Amino acid sequence: MDESPETRENRIVSAYAFAVSEQNAAAGAIVTAPTCGASGVMPAALLYMQQKKHVSDEQIPRALAVGGLIGNLVKQNASISGAKCGCQGEVGTACSMASAALADLSDMGIDQIEYAAEVALEHHLRLTCDPINGLVQIPCIERNAVWLKSLCKH
């Protein structure tokens, strides 16, 4: 197959997100980050950075903690529930968490980490869920991968 390096990278990071979503759909063990519907974003972004930027296993817990802080801020001040506030709550928060984690892995300061998280969440405002026959999971699986493409381009 003849494809650009960027297209290949997009396909790889999307495959990581899809793999987590498939594990979830098969009733397998996953980590909600922040929800089951958005569980592919954080692991896909972090695995991609390990492979692309050679981030060590030792750096990942701090990045997860930084992302977790952002998730907690959203949960305490708004909602991470897709049923309550749509994909902006689930996938938007996951992208915000992943952006903060990626900024931390890139040795950015606290102001830059906060800005990365804010910009990621801002771009999901008014993104509503469009469940198919009541299954919120279907659009969420696609959005886990779609939004990762923009996150990992840096």
Secondary structure by P-SEA (a helix, b strand, c coil): ccccaaaaaaaaaaaaaaaaaaaaaacccccccccccccccaaaaaaaaaaaccccccaaaaaaaaaaaaaaaaaacccccccccccccaaaaaaaaaaaaaaaaacccaaaaaaaaaaaaaaacccccccccccaaaaaaaaaaaaaaaaacc
